[in-house]
Amino acid sequence: MAIQSLVELEARHRALEAEIDEALSHPSADDLRVAELKRRKLQVKDEIARLRQTESVH
């Protein structure tokens, strides 16, 4: 189960990265939207790290 969750989180992380890149490619990028995307990306990254840590302990 954790491996499936890890794969899903990694896919979500890549999707957020692409969404951030897309938003930043426009000169009229909404700073609040970009900040929210970056915050969500960081939360996903933290969750990935937590799952990897849990896997290495077991």
Order of alpha helices (4+ residues) and beta strands (2+ residues): alpha-alpha
